Amino acid sequence: MTQKEKKPRMPTLRITNGAEALALRKKLRLNQTVFWLKVGVMQSTGCRYEKMERDIPLPVQLLLQLAYGTEKQSASLLEYLRANE
C-alpha cells in the first residue's frame, strides 16, 4: 500500500452493548441460544451481555456485525479487516 492510499476506517458497529443485542434478538424473534451460538457465544454469557453485567468484547461485536449486519455493513467490515492485516 502506498502512502497516498488510505486504509479504510473502522465502520460503525451496529451492536456494541447488551441493550442493542437484546433489542436485535427480540426483533429477530430468536431465543438466546440460537442468537448467541451463531457467533460462538454460550447462552449464559450472552445473557450476561444482555443484562449489561459484562461488556461485549470487540471480537464478539465484530462477529455480531458480520452475522447480523446488512450485506453492506458486513462487506464494509470485511474490507476493513482485510486491509488491516
C-alpha positions in Angstrom: 0.0 0.0 0.0 1.5 3.4 -1.0 1.4 6.5 1.2 -1.3 8.0 -0.9 -3.6 5.0 -0.4 -5.7 5.3 2.7 -6.7 2.3 4.8 -10.4 2.0 5.3 -11.5 3.2 8.7 -13.4 1.0 11.1 -17.1 1.1 10.2 -19.6 1.9 12.9 -20.7 -1.2 14.6 -24.4 -2.0 14.9 -24.2 -3.8 18.2 -21.8 -2.5 20.8 -23.7 -3.2 24.1 -26.1 -5.7 25.6 -29.2 -3.5 25.2 -28.6 -3.3 21.4 -28.0 -7.0 21.2 -31.2 -7.7 23.2 -33.3 -5.4 21.0 -32.0 -7.0 17.8 -32.6 -10.5 19.2 -36.1 -9.6 20.2 -36.7 -8.0 16.8 -35.5 -11.2 15.0 -37.6 -13.3 17.4 -34.7 -15.5 18.3 -34.1 -17.2 21.7 -30.7 -16.5 23.4 -29.2 -19.9 22.4 -29.8 -19.5 18.7 -28.8 -15.8 18.6 -25.6 -16.2 20.6 -24.4 -19.5 19.2 -24.4 -18.1 15.7 -21.3 -16.0 16.9 -19.8 -18.7 19.1 -21.0 -17.4 22.4 -22.6 -19.6 25.1 -26.2 -18.7 26.0 -25.2 -17.9 29.6 -22.6 -15.4 28.5 -25.0 -13.8 26.0 -27.4 -13.4 28.9 -24.8 -11.6 30.9 -24.2 -9.3 28.0 -27.9 -8.6 27.6 -28.2 -7.8 31.3 -25.3 -5.4 31.0 -23.3 -7.4 33.6 -20.4 -7.7 31.2 -19.3 -5.6 28.2 -19.3 -7.3 24.8 -15.7 -7.7 23.7 -14.7 -6.2 20.4 -14.1 -9.5 18.7 -17.7 -10.5 19.5 -19.0 -7.2 18.4 -17.3 -7.8 15.0 -18.8 -11.2 14.7 -22.2 -9.8 15.5 -21.8 -7.3 12.8 -20.8 -9.9 10.3 -23.6 -12.3 11.3 -26.5 -9.8 11.8 -25.5 -6.7 9.8 -26.8 -5.9 6.4 -24.8 -7.0 3.4 -23.3 -3.5 3.1 -22.4 -3.4 6.8 -20.8 -6.8 6.7 -18.9 -6.1 3.4 -17.6 -2.8 4.9 -16.3 -4.5 8.0 -14.7 -7.3 6.0 -13.0 -4.8 3.8 -11.7 -3.0 6.9 -10.4 -6.3 8.4 -8.6 -7.4 5.3 -7.0 -4.0 4.8 -5.6 -4.1 8.3 -4.0 -7.5 8.3 
